[in-house]
Amino acid sequence: MTIGNIVSRNAIQFPDREALVFEDLRYTWTELNDRINRLADSLLALGLKKGDKVAMLAENIPAMVEANYALAKIGVVYFPVKTRLLPPDIKYLIDLSDAKVLIYHEEFAGIVADMKEELPKVETYLQVGGKKAPFAGEYESFLKKGKKVEPDVEVSVDDTYIFLCTGGTTGISKLAMLTHANAMWAIYTTTNVMTISEEDVGLQVLPLFHVIINNCLNTLMAAGAKVILQHRFDPIQYMKDLSEEKVTIAIVVPPFLFNWIMGVPEAIAYDITHVRIFATAAATFPDDLKKDVKKYMPKAQMFYTYGLTESSGGNATVLTPNMMFEKAGSIGVVNPVLSYKIVDDKGSKVKVGDPGELLLKGPSIISGYYKRDDETKVTFIDGWLHTGDIVSSDKEGFLYFVDRRKDMIKTGGENVFAKEVEDAFLTNPKVQESAVFGLPDEIWGEKIHAAVVLKPGEEATEEEMMAYAKKKLPGYKRPKVVYFLDALPRNPSGKVLKYKMKDEYKE
């Protein structure tokens, strides 16, 4: 079974059932599969071959769903670009991917036009919506030129299915390579543990350029469930769709949840008592938030998952409903298809209760990063994924997240590397040093804090530093608080002691 077969199979089994809903568009499985096949045929007509790459620059739209499965059917690697990056990073990653085709939504037309001359490998541009640029084809007419027949391309489970952005030690994204087999293992372990079926309706609001494309979209569709797709998160529209579309499966990260929605009375007014599964990941899930879920979704079974792009998604560990409150703070137990161990700096297993780095091995673990052999070698050793995450375990085998080996902050469901933010501040001529760290936050999971040391004789305000960060960093990477220090705390060897700042400012 490969990713492309998901929609083909459902078109046979459930031809007239609704498959995808987006605003005013509603597609049955037959209609969706026909569109996917047309797109696949049109792409093959461009001369694309198995192993080629196609990039997509868009927020959640049906074309992202169509491209995902069309490319999977013809063995072409799909690369959904992380739109929240700055334009130079977007350009760098598209070029790194070796994409021959770039499909983009009209809202990114200006960015694409500006970078076009620096993307020599891209041969074809396709614009979704709006008045197309002179250099681009129009997506819908391009799709309709293709035939509805299933593509005659043999795709193996070991072929690369997708490139997904994942962070690097310096904050520069890498392209994680997921095979069809990697993705399918993660999909089916999720559908099994959550008992998802063709009777379910799932809401896809998390961005499809994340590994969530596998955990949510692919998982729901593999089970034959209907997917309600939202372009971006809006609290009222989110609750409206949950209610009116009778959504049974809601998958969001905690910052999207009631900490944001609770501030909008119009959103809370919707009846969502029919939701039967609520799943979350990527940030702290405190008991008070769990109680809110039970209040507004009394029938919902709650699942908390942990995972990485390198494990093909957020089900490397699962905390099931029966242990949601009993094992508060736990990230659950390891997926049974994976082996794991918790090791110290020397690679030796730690004692129960002691912290150590989590290592994972199994069929959902990817083989490495595209064109990044050195980073692949240090992350994947003898088949073991070195997660960089420090965890501990209790005597029953439940895992608990402790800290991150690398300076990574998880805020609003996004990964932010402290060094990248620090480097941005260091380009300010007034700044001598900076240290960035995250502190727990009920809304964001973690809130980014920056400590800044100014050069002798310089003066600055927090507002000035915030305005400077706005020029250098996308919104989710900007600090929410800036402190001014005379000097950063350091140990005798000169290493900055961030834990001291975390302790001082945690209140």
Rosetta blueprint (number, residue, H / E / L):
1 M L
2 T L
3 I L
4 G L
5 N H
6 I H
7 V H
8 S H
9 R H
10 N H
11 A H
12 I H
13 Q H
14 F L
15 P L
16 D L
17 R L
18 E E
19 A E
20 L E
21 V E
22 F E
23 E L
24 D L
25 L E
26 R E
27 Y E
28 T E
29 W H
30 T H
31 E H
32 L H
33 N H
34 D H
35 R H
36 I H
37 N H
38 R H
39 L H
40 A H
41 D H
42 S H
43 L H
44 L H
45 A H
46 L L
47 G L
48 L L
49 K L
50 K L
51 G L
52 D L
53 K E
54 V E
55 A E
56 M E
57 L E
58 A L
59 E L
60 N L
61 I L
62 P H
63 A H
64 M H
65 V H
66 E H
67 A H
68 N H
69 Y H
70 A H
71 L H
72 A H
73 K H
74 I L
75 G L
76 V L
77 V E
78 Y E
79 F E
80 P E
81 V L
82 K L
83 T L
84 R L
85 L L
86 L L
87 P H
88 P H
89 D H
90 I H
91 K H
92 Y H
93 L H
94 I H
95 D H
96 L H
97 S H
98 D L
99 A L
100 K L
101 V E
102 L E
103 I E
104 Y E
105 H E
106 E H
107 E H
108 F H
109 A H
110 G H
111 I H
112 V H
113 A H
114 D H
115 M H
116 K H
117 E H
118 E H
119 L L
120 P L
121 K L
122 V L
123 E L
124 T E
125 Y E
126 L E
127 Q E
128 V E
129 G L
130 G L
131 K L
132 K L
133 A L
134 P L
135 F L
136 A L
137 G E
138 E E
139 Y H
140 E H
141 S H
142 F H
143 L H
144 K H
145 K L
146 G L
147 K L
148 K L
149 V L
150 E L
151 P L
152 D L
153 V L
154 E L
155 V L
156 S L
157 V L
158 D L
159 D L
160 T E
161 Y E
162 I E
163 F E
164 L E
165 C E
166 T E
167 G L
168 G L
169 T L
170 T L
171 G L
172 I L
173 S L
174 K E
175 L E
176 A E
177 M E
178 L E
179 T E
180 H H
181 A H
182 N H
183 A H
184 M H
185 W H
186 A H
187 I H
188 Y H
189 T H
190 T H
191 T H
192 N H
193 V H
194 M H
195 T L
196 I L
197 S L
198 E L
199 E L
200 D L
201 V E
202 G E
203 L E
204 Q E
205 V L
206 L L
207 P L
208 L L
209 F L
210 H L
211 V L
212 I H
213 I H
214 N H
215 N H
216 C H
217 L H
218 N H
219 T H
220 L H
221 M H
222 A H
223 A L
224 G L
225 A L
226 K E
227 V E
228 I E
229 L E
230 Q L
231 H L
232 R L
233 F L
234 D L
235 P H
236 I H
237 Q H
238 Y H
239 M H
240 K H
241 D H
242 L H
243 S H
244 E H
245 E L
246 K L
247 V L
248 T L
249 I E
250 A E
251 I E
252 V L
253 V L
254 P H
255 P H
256 F H
257 L L
258 F H
259 N H
260 W H
261 I H
262 M L
263 G L
264 V L
265 P H
266 E H
267 A H
268 I H
269 A L
270 Y L
271 D L
272 I L
273 T L
274 H L
275 V L
276 R L
277 I E
278 F E
279 A E
280 T E
281 A E
282 A L
283 A L
284 T L
285 F L
286 P L
287 D H
288 D H
289 L H
290 K H
291 K H
292 D H
293 V H
294 K H
295 K H
296 Y H
297 M L
298 P L
299 K L
300 A L
301 Q E
302 M E
303 F E
304 Y E
305 T E
306 Y E
307 G E
308 L E
309 T H
310 E H
311 S H
312 S L
313 G E
314 G E
315 N E
316 A E
317 T E
318 V E
319 L E
320 T L
321 P H
322 N H
323 M H
324 M L
325 F L
326 E L
327 K L
328 A L
329 G L
330 S E
331 I E
332 G E
333 V E
334 V E
335 N L
336 P L
337 V L
338 L L
339 S E
340 Y E
341 K E
342 I E
343 V E
344 D L
345 D L
346 K L
347 G L
348 S L
349 K E
350 V L
351 K L
352 V L
353 G L
354 D L
355 P L
356 G E
357 E E
358 L E
359 L E
360 L E
361 K E
362 G L
363 P L
364 S L
365 I L
366 I L
367 S L
368 G L
369 Y E
370 Y L
371 K L
372 R L
373 D H
374 D H
375 E H
376 T H
377 K H
378 V H
379 T H
380 F E
381 I E
382 D L
383 G L
384 W E
385 L E
386 H E
387 T E
388 G E
389 D E
390 I E
391 V E
392 S E
393 S E
394 D L
395 K L
396 E L
397 G L
398 F L
399 L E
400 Y E
401 F E
402 V E
403 D E
404 R E
405 R L
406 K L
407 D L
408 M E
409 I E
410 K E
411 T E
412 G L
413 G L
414 E E
415 N E
416 V E
417 F E
418 A H
419 K H
420 E H
421 V H
422 E H
423 D H
424 A H
425 F H
426 L H
427 T L
428 N L
429 P L
430 K L
431 V E
432 Q E
433 E E
434 S E
435 A E
436 V E
437 F E
438 G E
439 L E
440 P E
441 D E
442 E L
443 I L
444 W L
445 G E
446 E E
447 K E
448 I E
449 H E
450 A E
451 A E
452 V E
453 V E
454 L E
455 K L
456 P L
457 G L
458 E L
459 E L
460 A L
461 T L
462 E H
463 E H
464 E H
465 M H
466 M H
467 A H
468 Y H
469 A H
470 K H
471 K H
472 K H
473 L L
474 P L
475 G H
476 Y H
477 K H
478 R L
479 P L
480 K L
481 V E
482 V E
483 Y E
484 F E
485 L L
486 D L
487 A L
488 L L
489 P L
490 R E
491 N L
492 P L
493 S L
494 G L
495 K L
496 V E
497 L L
498 K H
499 Y H
500 K H
501 M H
502 K H
503 D H
504 E H
505 Y H
506 K L
507 E L
